[in-house]
Amino acid sequence: MSVHGSVGVIVNSKEGGSFETGKGLQQGDPLSPILFNLVVDVLKRMLQKANNAGLVKGLANDVVDQGIISLQYADDTILFLNSDREMASNMKWLLTKFERMSGMRLNYHKSELIPMNLGDQEK
């Protein structure tokens, strides 16, 4: 006997019908990109709120209001952060919370830190 959960979706404050869950998604499933984008939108909103609260600060504040914090292309995310140790710590905390909340895992082995316009001491 298999046990399935029931899931309901709320869109624009209106609740849709519920449906039973199955085995989940696999790579190549046509729903994967849509669901990924929905979840990553939560990360974007977390970063925006953290920026508004002064916990993180993006780059190019003179070009874009409140700066650029993240860019997303397919399943790749680029995060931008000012050269500030406390803000870097805040960013790591946000990413950890996002992992726990979403169930997604950041692959730090495939991640890269690229310092720009910093002296050797700052790097």
N, CA, C and O atoms as CSV, one atom per row, in Angstrom:
chain,resi,resn,atom,element,x,y,z
A,1,MET,N,N,0.849,-1.178,0.000
A,1,MET,CA,C,0.000,0.000,0.000
A,1,MET,C,C,0.892,1.237,0.000
A,1,MET,O,O,1.757,1.379,0.864
A,2,SER,N,N,0.690,2.116,-0.945
A,2,SER,CA,C,1.496,3.332,-0.964
A,2,SER,C,C,0.708,4.475,-0.343
A,2,SER,O,O,-0.517,4.542,-0.443
A,3,VAL,N,N,1.444,5.368,0.299
A,3,VAL,CA,C,0.829,6.503,0.963
A,3,VAL,C,C,1.146,7.758,0.165
A,3,VAL,O,O,2.312,8.051,-0.103
A,4,HIS,N,N,0.133,8.482,-0.206
A,4,HIS,CA,C,0.308,9.721,-0.946
A,4,HIS,C,C,-0.251,10.869,-0.129
A,4,HIS,O,O,-1.193,10.707,0.647
A,5,GLY,N,N,0.347,12.023,-0.319
A,5,GLY,CA,C,-0.168,13.215,0.332
A,5,GLY,C,C,-1.148,13.915,-0.572
A,5,GLY,O,O,-1.312,13.545,-1.735
A,6,SER,N,N,-1.784,14.905,-0.050
A,6,SER,CA,C,-2.717,15.713,-0.810
A,6,SER,C,C,-2.187,17.146,-0.825
A,6,SER,O,O,-1.742,17.659,0.202
A,7,VAL,N,N,-2.234,17.778,-1.976
A,7,VAL,CA,C,-1.685,19.119,-2.128
A,7,VAL,C,C,-2.752,20.042,-2.678
A,7,VAL,O,O,-3.485,19.670,-3.595
A,8,GLY,N,N,-2.846,21.238,-2.130
A,8,GLY,CA,C,-3.721,22.281,-2.647
A,8,GLY,C,C,-2.883,23.478,-3.036
A,8,GLY,O,O,-1.822,23.715,-2.457
A,9,VAL,N,N,-3.350,24.230,-4.011
A,9,VAL,CA,C,-2.603,25.377,-4.506
A,9,VAL,C,C,-3.470,26.616,-4.384
A,9,VAL,O,O,-4.656,26.598,-4.714
A,10,ILE,N,N,-2.857,27.701,-3.901
A,10,ILE,CA,C,-3.545,28.985,-3.816
A,10,ILE,C,C,-2.864,29.939,-4.780
A,10,ILE,O,O,-1.656,30.160,-4.693
A,11,VAL,N,N,-3.639,30.507,-5.704
A,11,VAL,CA,C,-3.130,31.476,-6.674
A,11,VAL,C,C,-3.995,32.716,-6.594
A,11,VAL,O,O,-5.218,32.633,-6.703
A,12,ASN,N,N,-3.363,33.871,-6.402
A,12,ASN,CA,C,-4.079,35.143,-6.282
A,12,ASN,C,C,-5.200,35.063,-5.247
A,12,ASN,O,O,-6.320,35.510,-5.494
A,13,SER,N,N,-4.886,34.495,-4.101
A,13,SER,CA,C,-5.800,34.378,-2.958
A,13,SER,C,C,-6.993,33.464,-3.218
A,13,SER,O,O,-7.934,33.462,-2.425
A,14,LYS,N,N,-6.986,32.692,-4.296
A,14,LYS,CA,C,-8.072,31.764,-4.582
A,14,LYS,C,C,-7.536,30.342,-4.513
A,14,LYS,O,O,-6.549,29.993,-5.161
A,15,GLU,N,N,-8.214,29.534,-3.710
A,15,GLU,CA,C,-7.771,28.151,-3.527
A,15,GLU,C,C,-8.350,27.265,-4.617
A,15,GLU,O,O,-9.553,27.277,-4.876
A,16,GLY,N,N,-7.481,26.504,-5.244
A,16,GLY,CA,C,-7.917,25.546,-6.251
A,16,GLY,C,C,-8.220,24.220,-5.590
A,16,GLY,O,O,-8.078,24.074,-4.376
A,17,GLY,N,N,-8.632,23.268,-6.379
A,17,GLY,CA,C,-8.910,21.939,-5.848
A,17,GLY,C,C,-7.629,21.256,-5.402
A,17,GLY,O,O,-6.535,21.664,-5.789
A,18,SER,N,N,-7.763,20.229,-4.597
A,18,SER,CA,C,-6.583,19.499,-4.142
A,18,SER,C,C,-6.347,18.304,-5.051
A,18,SER,O,O,-7.244,17.857,-5.765
A,19,PHE,N,N,-5.123,17.798,-5.011
A,19,PHE,CA,C,-4.789,16.616,-5.797
A,19,PHE,C,C,-3.778,15.793,-5.023
A,19,PHE,O,O,-3.065,16.307,-4.161
A,20,GLU,N,N,-3.727,14.506,-5.343
A,20,GLU,CA,C,-2.795,13.611,-4.659
A,20,GLU,C,C,-1.418,13.701,-5.299
A,20,GLU,O,O,-1.283,13.835,-6.515
A,21,THR,N,N,-0.402,13.625,-4.451
A,21,THR,CA,C,0.961,13.639,-4.963
A,21,THR,C,C,1.369,12.233,-5.368
A,21,THR,O,O,0.824,11.240,-4.887
A,22,GLY,N,N,2.330,12.178,-6.255
A,22,GLY,CA,C,2.852,10.894,-6.712
A,22,GLY,C,C,4.285,10.747,-6.276
A,22,GLY,O,O,4.642,11.109,-5.155
A,23,LYS,N,N,5.105,10.220,-7.153
A,23,LYS,CA,C,6.503,9.966,-6.839
A,23,LYS,C,C,7.351,11.223,-6.876
A,23,LYS,O,O,8.472,11.210,-6.367
A,24,GLY,N,N,6.866,12.291,-7.449
A,24,GLY,CA,C,7.662,13.505,-7.550
A,24,GLY,C,C,8.166,13.699,-8.969
A,24,GLY,O,O,7.823,12.936,-9.873
A,25,LEU,N,N,8.969,14.708,-9.152
A,25,LEU,CA,C,9.472,15.035,-10.481
A,25,LEU,C,C,10.820,14.391,-10.727
A,25,LEU,O,O,11.596,14.139,-9.805
A,26,GLN,N,N,11.072,14.136,-11.979
A,26,GLN,CA,C,12.370,13.628,-12.383
A,26,GLN,C,C,12.962,14.599,-13.391
A,26,GLN,O,O,12.249,15.415,-13.975
A,27,GLN,N,N,14.256,14.505,-13.586
A,27,GLN,CA,C,14.909,15.348,-14.564
A,27,GLN,C,C,14.258,15.109,-15.923
A,27,GLN,O,O,14.017,13.966,-16.311
A,28,GLY,N,N,13.978,16.186,-16.638
A,28,GLY,CA,C,13.334,16.080,-17.936
A,28,GLY,C,C,11.824,16.220,-17.869
A,28,GLY,O,O,11.168,16.359,-18.901
A,29,ASP,N,N,11.266,16.186,-16.664
A,29,ASP,CA,C,9.829,16.366,-16.527
A,29,ASP,C,C,9.474,17.784,-16.963
A,29,ASP,O,O,10.144,18.732,-16.553
A,30,PRO,N,N,8.438,17.954,-17.784
A,30,PRO,CA,C,8.098,19.303,-18.275
A,30,PRO,C,C,7.687,20.282,-17.180
A,30,PRO,O,O,7.736,21.493,-17.394
A,31,LEU,N,N,7.283,19.785,-16.016
A,31,LEU,CA,C,6.917,20.686,-14.913
A,31,LEU,C,C,8.133,21.189,-14.139
A,31,LEU,O,O,8.034,22.198,-13.440
A,32,SER,N,N,9.266,20.519,-14.246
A,32,SER,CA,C,10.446,20.884,-13.459
A,32,SER,C,C,10.846,22.352,-13.597
A,32,SER,O,O,11.029,23.016,-12.577
A,33,PRO,N,N,10.992,22.890,-14.818
A,33,PRO,CA,C,11.417,24.293,-14.920
A,33,PRO,C,C,10.428,25.270,-14.293
A,33,PRO,O,O,10.831,26.266,-13.692
A,34,ILE,N,N,9.145,24.989,-14.431
A,34,ILE,CA,C,8.129,25.885,-13.874
A,34,ILE,C,C,8.205,25.876,-12.346
A,34,ILE,O,O,8.197,26.931,-11.713
A,35,LEU,N,N,8.278,24.691,-11.766
A,35,LEU,CA,C,8.356,24.593,-10.311
A,35,LEU,C,C,9.655,25.181,-9.787
A,35,LEU,O,O,9.667,25.828,-8.740
A,36,PHE,N,N,10.751,24.963,-10.507
A,36,PHE,CA,C,12.032,25.549,-10.110
A,36,PHE,C,C,11.919,27.074,-10.081
A,36,PHE,O,O,12.362,27.711,-9.126
A,37,ASN,N,N,11.329,27.658,-11.125
A,37,ASN,CA,C,11.186,29.123,-11.177
A,37,ASN,C,C,10.316,29.648,-10.041
A,37,ASN,O,O,10.593,30.714,-9.492
A,38,LEU,N,N,9.275,28.917,-9.686
A,38,LEU,CA,C,8.429,29.340,-8.564
A,38,LEU,C,C,9.215,29.362,-7.260
A,38,LEU,O,O,9.088,30.291,-6.463
A,39,VAL,N,N,10.029,28.330,-7.049
A,39,VAL,CA,C,10.802,28.243,-5.809
A,39,VAL,C,C,11.903,29.302,-5.791
A,39,VAL,O,O,12.131,29.937,-4.762
A,40,VAL,N,N,12.584,29.498,-6.915
A,40,VAL,CA,C,13.674,30.471,-6.965
A,40,VAL,C,C,13.137,31.901,-6.832
A,40,VAL,O,O,13.856,32.795,-6.385
A,41,ASP,N,N,11.875,32.115,-7.219
A,41,ASP,CA,C,11.263,33.431,-7.015
A,41,ASP,C,C,11.210,33.763,-5.524
A,41,ASP,O,O,11.315,34.929,-5.141
A,42,VAL,N,N,11.051,32.752,-4.695
A,42,VAL,CA,C,11.065,32.963,-3.241
A,42,VAL,C,C,12.446,33.451,-2.797
A,42,VAL,O,O,12.547,34.343,-1.955
A,43,LEU,N,N,13.502,32.870,-3.358
A,43,LEU,CA,C,14.859,33.331,-3.044
A,43,LEU,C,C,15.023,34.793,-3.440
A,43,LEU,O,O,15.575,35.584,-2.675
A,44,LYS,N,N,14.556,35.152,-4.611
A,44,LYS,CA,C,14.651,36.537,-5.074
A,44,LYS,C,C,13.940,37.486,-4.098
A,44,LYS,O,O,14.451,38.561,-3.782
A,45,ARG,N,N,12.777,37.082,-3.634
A,45,ARG,CA,C,12.027,37.923,-2.688
A,45,ARG,C,C,12.738,38.005,-1.335
A,45,ARG,O,O,12.732,39.052,-0.688
A,46,MET,N,N,13.348,36.897,-0.914
A,46,MET,CA,C,14.126,36.927,0.334
A,46,MET,C,C,15.289,37.915,0.208
A,46,MET,O,O,15.560,38.688,1.127
A,47,LEU,N,N,15.968,37.880,-0.937
A,47,LEU,CA,C,17.093,38.792,-1.157
A,47,LEU,C,C,16.633,40.247,-1.205
A,47,LEU,O,O,17.313,41.128,-0.680
A,48,GLN,N,N,15.491,40.506,-1.826
A,48,GLN,CA,C,14.958,41.863,-1.879
A,48,GLN,C,C,14.620,42.379,-0.483
A,48,GLN,O,O,14.926,43.524,-0.150
A,49,LYS,N,N,13.997,41.543,0.323
A,49,LYS,CA,C,13.657,41.944,1.695
A,49,LYS,C,C,14.921,42.190,2.516
A,49,LYS,O,O,14.988,43.144,3.291
A,50,ALA,N,N,15.916,41.331,2.343
A,50,ALA,CA,C,17.180,41.514,3.057
A,50,ALA,C,C,17.864,42.800,2.609
A,50,ALA,O,O,18.472,43.495,3.423
A,51,ASN,N,N,17.771,43.113,1.344
A,51,ASN,CA,C,18.335,44.358,0.819
A,51,ASN,C,C,17.608,45.562,1.418
A,51,ASN,O,O,18.243,46.523,1.853
A,52,ASN,N,N,16.288,45.505,1.438
A,52,ASN,CA,C,15.497,46.605,2.016
A,52,ASN,C,C,15.808,46.812,3.489
A,52,ASN,O,O,15.752,47.936,3.989
A,53,ALA,N,N,16.139,45.722,4.188
A,53,ALA,CA,C,16.460,45.806,5.620
A,53,ALA,C,C,17.925,46.154,5.862
A,53,ALA,O,O,18.342,46.311,7.010
A,54,GLY,N,N,18.716,46.278,4.781
A,54,GLY,CA,C,20.122,46.624,4.931
A,54,GLY,C,C,21.012,45.456,5.327
A,54,GLY,O,O,22.145,45.664,5.758
A,55,LEU,N,N,20.516,44.228,5.186
A,55,LEU,CA,C,21.304,43.048,5.557
A,55,LEU,C,C,22.275,42.644,4.455
A,55,LEU,O,O,23.355,42.125,4.736
A,56,VAL,N,N,21.896,42.880,3.204
A,56,VAL,CA,C,22.776,42.663,2.057
A,56,VAL,C,C,22.666,43.878,1.154
A,56,VAL,O,O,21.677,44.610,1.194
A,57,LYS,N,N,23.686,44.082,0.346
A,57,LYS,CA,C,23.679,45.217,-0.567
A,57,LYS,C,C,24.230,44.763,-1.902
A,57,LYS,O,O,25.320,44.197,-1.978
A,58,GLY,N,N,23.462,45.018,-2.962
A,58,GLY,CA,C,23.872,44.619,-4.298
A,58,GLY,C,C,24.886,45.587,-4.888
A,58,GLY,O,O,25.387,46.485,-4.210
A,59,LEU,N,N,25.171,45.384,-6.150
A,59,LEU,CA,C,26.126,46.229,-6.875
A,59,LEU,C,C,25.388,47.139,-7.842
A,59,LEU,O,O,24.218,46.916,-8.153
A,60,ALA,N,N,26.081,48.165,-8.314
A,60,ALA,CA,C,25.577,49.112,-9.319
A,60,ALA,C,C,24.367,49.896,-8.819
A,60,ALA,O,O,23.390,50.074,-9.547
A,61,ASN,N,N,24.437,50.363,-7.574
A,61,ASN,CA,C,23.341,51.160,-7.010
A,61,ASN,C,C,23.083,52.429,-7.816
A,61,ASN,O,O,21.965,52.944,-7.821
A,62,ASP,N,N,24.109,52.935,-8.496
A,62,ASP,CA,C,23.949,54.149,-9.288
A,62,ASP,C,C,23.234,53.871,-10.610
A,62,ASP,O,O,22.758,54.804,-11.257
A,63,VAL,N,N,23.152,52.610,-11.018
A,63,VAL,CA,C,22.519,52.238,-12.282
A,63,VAL,C,C,21.110,51.699,-12.056
A,63,VAL,O,O,20.183,52.036,-12.792
A,64,VAL,N,N,20.955,50.861,-11.035
A,64,VAL,CA,C,19.670,50.222,-10.723
A,64,VAL,C,C,19.310,50.561,-9.283
A,64,VAL,O,O,20.132,50.416,-8.378
A,65,ASP,N,N,18.074,51.012,-9.077
A,65,ASP,CA,C,17.624,51.335,-7.727
A,65,ASP,C,C,17.827,50.132,-6.815
A,65,ASP,O,O,17.351,49.042,-7.132
A,66,GLN,N,N,18.504,50.295,-5.718
A,66,GLN,CA,C,18.848,49.281,-4.712
A,66,GLN,C,C,19.854,48.250,-5.214
A,66,GLN,O,O,20.121,47.261,-4.532
A,67,GLY,N,N,20.406,48.473,-6.385
A,67,GLY,CA,C,21.474,47.612,-6.876
A,67,GLY,C,C,20.992,46.284,-7.428
A,67,GLY,O,O,19.816,45.935,-7.330
A,68,ILE,N,N,21.927,45.558,-8.008
A,68,ILE,CA,C,21.655,44.230,-8.553
A,68,ILE,C,C,22.158,43.210,-7.542
A,68,ILE,O,O,23.339,43.198,-7.196
A,69,ILE,N,N,21.270,42.365,-7.078
A,69,ILE,CA,C,21.625,41.357,-6.086
A,69,ILE,C,C,21.765,39.984,-6.734
A,69,ILE,O,O,22.646,39.205,-6.369
A,70,SER,N,N,20.885,39.689,-7.704
A,70,SER,CA,C,20.942,38.365,-8.312
A,70,SER,C,C,20.480,38.406,-9.762
A,70,SER,O,O,19.677,39.252,-10.156
A,71,LEU,N,N,21.004,37.478,-10.537
A,71,LEU,CA,C,20.552,37.226,-11.900
A,71,LEU,C,C,20.308,35.736,-12.022
A,71,LEU,O,O,21.049,34.931,-11.458
A,72,GLN,N,N,19.280,35.372,-12.750
A,72,GLN,CA,C,18.909,33.976,-12.900
A,72,GLN,C,C,18.842,33.630,-14.380
A,72,GLN,O,O,18.228,34.355,-15.163
A,73,TYR,N,N,19.470,32.525,-14.767
A,73,TYR,CA,C,19.333,31.995,-16.118
A,73,TYR,C,C,19.197,30.483,-15.996
A,73,TYR,O,O,20.101,29.801,-15.514
A,74,ALA,N,N,18.055,29.974,-16.440
A,74,ALA,CA,C,17.739,28.547,-16.311
A,74,ALA,C,C,17.935,28.142,-14.848
A,74,ALA,O,O,17.268,28.691,-13.972
A,75,ASP,N,N,18.825,27.203,-14.567
A,75,ASP,CA,C,19.018,26.789,-13.175
A,75,ASP,C,C,20.316,27.326,-12.593
A,75,ASP,O,O,20.829,26.789,-11.612
A,76,ASP,N,N,20.849,28.388,-13.198
A,76,ASP,CA,C,22.058,29.034,-12.678
A,76,ASP,C,C,21.691,30.362,-12.047
A,76,ASP,O,O,20.874,31.111,-12.583
A,77,THR,N,N,22.289,30.646,-10.920
A,77,THR,CA,C,22.054,31.895,-10.203
A,77,THR,C,C,23.383,32.588,-9.970
A,77,THR,O,O,24.355,31.970,-9.533
A,78,ILE,N,N,23.413,33.883,-10.267
A,78,ILE,CA,C,24.586,34.706,-9.975
A,78,ILE,C,C,24.186,35.671,-8.870
A,78,ILE,O,O,23.210,36.410,-9.008
A,79,LEU,N,N,24.931,35.667,-7.782
A,79,LEU,CA,C,24.669,36.570,-6.666
A,79,LEU,C,C,25.741,37.647,-6.642
A,79,LEU,O,O,26.926,37.357,-6.810
A,80,PHE,N,N,25.331,38.873,-6.435
A,80,PHE,CA,C,26.250,40.005,-6.364
A,80,PHE,C,C,26.219,40.560,-4.951
A,80,PHE,O,O,25.158,40.684,-4.340
A,81,LEU,N,N,27.392,40.889,-4.446
A,81,LEU,CA,C,27.469,41.356,-3.069
A,81,LEU,C,C,28.619,42.333,-2.933
A,81,LEU,O,O,29.697,42.129,-3.491
A,82,ASN,N,N,28.378,43.387,-2.190
A,82,ASN,CA,C,29.436,44.350,-1.893
A,82,ASN,C,C,30.511,43.695,-1.032
A,82,ASN,O,O,30.271,42.666,-0.400
A,83,SER,N,N,31.662,44.283,-1.013
A,83,SER,CA,C,32.798,43.759,-0.250
A,83,SER,C,C,32.635,44.107,1.228
A,83,SER,O,O,33.218,45.075,1.717
A,84,ASP,N,N,31.845,43.316,1.924
A,84,ASP,CA,C,31.571,43.552,3.335
A,84,ASP,C,C,31.386,42.202,4.021
A,84,ASP,O,O,30.495,41.437,3.653
A,85,ARG,N,N,32.213,41.908,5.003
A,85,ARG,CA,C,32.196,40.597,5.660
A,85,ARG,C,C,30.845,40.309,6.323
A,85,ARG,O,O,30.346,39.187,6.233
A,86,GLU,N,N,30.253,41.295,6.980
A,86,GLU,CA,C,28.968,41.081,7.657
A,86,GLU,C,C,27.868,40.775,6.647
A,86,GLU,O,O,27.032,39.902,6.882
A,87,MET,N,N,27.865,41.492,5.521
A,87,MET,CA,C,26.852,41.233,4.490
A,87,MET,C,C,27.062,39.869,3.840
A,87,MET,O,O,26.093,39.207,3.468
A,88,ALA,N,N,28.314,39.442,3.700
A,88,ALA,CA,C,28.594,38.106,3.173
A,88,ALA,C,C,28.069,37.045,4.130
A,88,ALA,O,O,27.523,36.028,3.700
A,89,SER,N,N,28.233,37.282,5.414
A,89,SER,CA,C,27.709,36.359,6.427
A,89,SER,C,C,26.183,36.315,6.370
A,89,SER,O,O,25.581,35.247,6.482
A,90,ASN,N,N,25.568,37.477,6.198
A,90,ASN,CA,C,24.108,37.543,6.069
A,90,ASN,C,C,23.634,36.787,4.829
A,90,ASN,O,O,22.614,36.098,4.870
A,91,MET,N,N,24.375,36.917,3.729
A,91,MET,CA,C,24.011,36.216,2.494
A,91,MET,C,C,24.081,34.705,2.706
A,91,MET,O,O,23.186,33.975,2.280
A,92,LYS,N,N,25.129,34.241,3.356
A,92,LYS,CA,C,25.278,32.803,3.632
A,92,LYS,C,C,24.124,32.316,4.514
A,92,LYS,O,O,23.592,31.228,4.295
A,93,TRP,N,N,23.742,33.110,5.501
A,93,TRP,CA,C,22.625,32.766,6.379
A,93,TRP,C,C,21.331,32.654,5.567
A,93,TRP,O,O,20.560,31.711,5.746
A,94,LEU,N,N,21.097,33.628,4.666
A,94,LEU,CA,C,19.895,33.598,3.827
A,94,LEU,C,C,19.864,32.350,2.939
A,94,LEU,O,O,18.823,31.710,2.791
A,95,LEU,N,N,21.005,32.017,2.358
A,95,LEU,CA,C,21.078,30.841,1.493
A,95,LEU,C,C,20.810,29.558,2.282
A,95,LEU,O,O,20.153,28.643,1.785
A,96,THR,N,N,21.320,29.497,3.506
A,96,THR,CA,C,21.076,28.336,4.365
A,96,THR,C,C,19.592,28.217,4.692
A,96,THR,O,O,19.030,27.123,4.653
A,97,LYS,N,N,18.962,29.334,5.011
A,97,LYS,CA,C,17.519,29.328,5.316
A,97,LYS,C,C,16.717,28.930,4.084
A,97,LYS,O,O,15.739,28.190,4.191
A,98,PHE,N,N,17.128,29.421,2.910
A,98,PHE,CA,C,16.445,29.057,1.673
A,98,PHE,C,C,16.554,27.547,1.421
A,98,PHE,O,O,15.580,26.913,1.015
A,99,GLU,N,N,17.723,26.984,1.659
A,99,GLU,CA,C,17.910,25.541,1.491
A,99,GLU,C,C,16.956,24.762,2.392
A,99,GLU,O,O,16.288,23.829,1.948
A,100,ARG,N,N,16.902,25.151,3.645
A,100,ARG,CA,C,16.052,24.444,4.613
A,100,ARG,C,C,14.580,24.582,4.260
A,100,ARG,O,O,13.810,23.630,4.391
A,101,MET,N,N,14.193,25.759,3.815
A,101,MET,CA,C,12.794,26.018,3.521
A,101,MET,C,C,12.347,25.315,2.241
A,101,MET,O,O,11.257,24.746,2.192
A,102,SER,N,N,13.185,25.355,1.211
A,102,SER,CA,C,12.780,24.858,-0.101
A,102,SER,C,C,13.093,23.376,-0.314
A,102,SER,O,O,12.473,22.726,-1.155
A,103,GLY,N,N,14.047,22.845,0.439
A,103,GLY,CA,C,14.485,21.484,0.200
A,103,GLY,C,C,15.512,21.394,-0.918
A,103,GLY,O,O,16.043,20.316,-1.186
A,104,MET,N,N,15.797,22.509,-1.571
A,104,MET,CA,C,16.821,22.541,-2.618
A,104,MET,C,C,18.182,22.641,-1.944
A,104,MET,O,O,18.294,23.156,-0.832
A,105,ARG,N,N,19.203,22.157,-2.611
A,105,ARG,CA,C,20.550,22.203,-2.050
A,105,ARG,C,C,21.465,22.980,-2.987
A,105,ARG,O,O,21.478,22.749,-4.197
A,106,LEU,N,N,22.216,23.888,-2.420
A,106,LEU,CA,C,23.220,24.622,-3.188
A,106,LEU,C,C,24.455,23.745,-3.306
A,106,LEU,O,O,24.902,23.159,-2.320
A,107,ASN,N,N,24.992,23.654,-4.477
A,107,ASN,CA,C,26.187,22.857,-4.695
A,107,ASN,C,C,27.394,23.782,-4.609
A,107,ASN,O,O,27.770,24.418,-5.593
A,108,TYR,N,N,27.995,23.854,-3.429
A,108,TYR,CA,C,29.127,24.761,-3.225
A,108,TYR,C,C,30.366,24.291,-3.982
A,108,TYR,O,O,31.273,25.086,-4.230
A,109,HIS,N,N,30.419,22.998,-4.358
A,109,HIS,CA,C,31.556,22.504,-5.140
A,109,HIS,C,C,31.510,23.026,-6.575
A,109,HIS,O,O,32.543,23.122,-7.237
A,110,LYS,N,N,30.317,23.360,-7.049
A,110,LYS,CA,C,30.173,23.930,-8.392
A,110,LYS,C,C,30.083,25.454,-8.346
A,110,LYS,O,O,29.931,26.099,-9.383
A,111,SER,N,N,30.174,26.019,-7.170
A,111,SER,CA,C,30.062,27.465,-7.000
A,111,SER,C,C,31.433,28.111,-7.065
A,111,SER,O,O,32.456,27.476,-6.807
A,112,GLU,N,N,31.429,29.377,-7.412
A,112,GLU,CA,C,32.689,30.096,-7.546
A,112,GLU,C,C,32.526,31.517,-7.003
A,112,GLU,O,O,31.507,32.167,-7.236
A,113,LEU,N,N,33.520,31.979,-6.294
A,113,LEU,CA,C,33.564,33.346,-5.793
A,113,LEU,C,C,34.545,34.113,-6.661
A,113,LEU,O,O,35.707,33.728,-6.792
A,114,ILE,N,N,34.069,35.200,-7.252
A,114,ILE,CA,C,34.919,35.990,-8.151
A,114,ILE,C,C,35.019,37.410,-7.593
A,114,ILE,O,O,34.118,38.219,-7.812
A,115,PRO,N,N,36.094,37.721,-6.883
A,115,PRO,CA,C,36.273,39.088,-6.379
A,115,PRO,C,C,36.635,40.020,-7.535
A,115,PRO,O,O,37.425,39.669,-8.412
A,116,MET,N,N,36.047,41.201,-7.516
A,116,MET,CA,C,36.306,42.182,-8.577
A,116,MET,C,C,36.662,43.520,-7.958
A,116,MET,O,O,36.045,43.959,-6.988
A,117,ASN,N,N,37.662,44.156,-8.531
A,117,ASN,CA,C,38.088,45.492,-8.096
A,117,ASN,C,C,38.465,45.527,-6.618
A,117,ASN,O,O,38.170,46.496,-5.920
A,118,LEU,N,N,39.117,44.469,-6.146
A,118,LEU,CA,C,39.567,44.422,-4.758
A,118,LEU,C,C,41.089,44.281,-4.732
A,118,LEU,O,O,41.688,43.679,-5.623
A,119,GLY,N,N,41.687,44.837,-3.711
A,119,GLY,CA,C,43.105,44.665,-3.514
A,119,GLY,C,C,43.409,43.263,-3.013
A,119,GLY,O,O,42.505,42.532,-2.607
A,120,ASP,N,N,44.675,42.891,-3.043
A,120,ASP,CA,C,45.067,41.550,-2.607
A,120,ASP,C,C,44.665,41.282,-1.155
A,120,ASP,O,O,44.243,40.174,-0.824
A,121,GLN,N,N,44.793,42.280,-0.301
A,121,GLN,CA,C,44.459,42.135,1.118
A,121,GLN,C,C,42.964,41.834,1.284
A,121,GLN,O,O,42.591,40.988,2.097
A,122,GLU,N,N,42.110,42.521,0.523
A,122,GLU,CA,C,40.663,42.318,0.609
A,122,GLU,C,C,40.247,40.950,0.070
A,122,GLU,O,O,39.327,40.325,0.599
A,123,LYS,N,N,40.925,40.484,-0.984
A,123,LYS,CA,C,40.579,39.186,-1.570
A,123,LYS,C,C,40.789,38.098,-0.557
A,123,LYS,O,O,40.555,36.926,-0.853
